[in-house]
Amino acid sequence: MLRLPHAPRPRPVERARLGRLVKAGFFAFGIPDHSFCSVDVTARCPLRCEHCYFFEQGYDKRDELSVEGWVALMERLKREAWPRPYYAFQCSWVGGEPLVRREVVERCRRYFPYNIVVTSGTIPLPSWPDVHFFISIDGTEEVHESIRGKGTYARSKAHADRPDLNVMVTYCVNRRNAHCIEEFIREWDATSVRHVMFEFHTPIRGLQADGDLALTLAERDSVLDELLELKEAYGHFILAPPRAYRLMKRDACRSVTDACIYRRAAAVFGPDGERKTPCMLGPKADCDRCGCIIPFITRAQVDRREVLRDVVGDLRRALL
């Protein structure tokens, strides 16, 4: 039987005024092209995680764009965006390990009003209060280290404990860690991280670990039911609205992946500065079984009926 916490600690939901306006615009008018950007900062990484899509794409065999080259690219994108003030509202800085080349992010994040750095957390976080850090943790310590390597969990957890920064933990659910989600939430709820968010391992052609890690859509549904129940208890600590997780179920997911908003609305660049398709996961990803949370969140932002249903539900719970 699911064990729920006796008194979940309330968490502040911090939303910048610009972020609220943009989300309201997405809800009212849809998501325009070039709303998002994703940059593989580097092909280098101190880890070789079993479920990593990056090193199956061959990007680590290409030359990296120089720091000045990235600045020049950002200037060109800014010119292309005129008269809009920004080429994209949000940029995700990924890799590889983006903090291996922190100067790229330091120089280029000013071109976007909202920045996310997706990191393993094995490198200390820079003091960037304007950046949202997404630290990848894949379960409890034993399970996480079976995927990412010995000693990585304690190091990442220590670096994540930065109450002065916007730190969130992301959990890539797979067959090896699907059993310990609640234990993981309980442990991280006692830290200073703002949120936890869940997605699923996306099968990648050629990735040998796929057979051991990828869940079937039926197995995924069971996990999603558990997440929705846990979200009732932990509220905003578990990020992404319930409708995003409902859209990931097998009866709805293909309607999202067949018309992926992120694939249309995002500009994605590899570490050489060249455009990357169809998204940051690269051409070997199985889009039919996509587990990335981003397409489902973006669809959830423009599904008016579901948004209004969640608003009514939130109001009802607040009154009760």
Secondary structure, 3 states (H helix, E strand, C coil): CCCCCCCCCCCCCCCCHHHHHHHHHHHHHCCCCCCEEEEECCCCCCCCCCCCCHHHCCHHHCCCCCHHHHHHHHHHHHHHHCCCCCCCCEEEEECCCHHHHHHHHHHHHHHCCEEEEEECCCCCCCCCCCEEEEEECCCCHHHHHHHHCCCHHHHHHHHHCCCCCEEEEEEEECCCCHHHHHHHHHHHHCCCCCEEEEEECCCECCCCCHHHHCCCHHHHHHHHHHHHHHHHHHHHHECCCHHHHHHCCCCCHHHHHCCCHHHHHEEEECCCCCECCCCCCCCCECHHHCCCHHHHHHHHHHCHHHHHHHHHHHHHHHHC
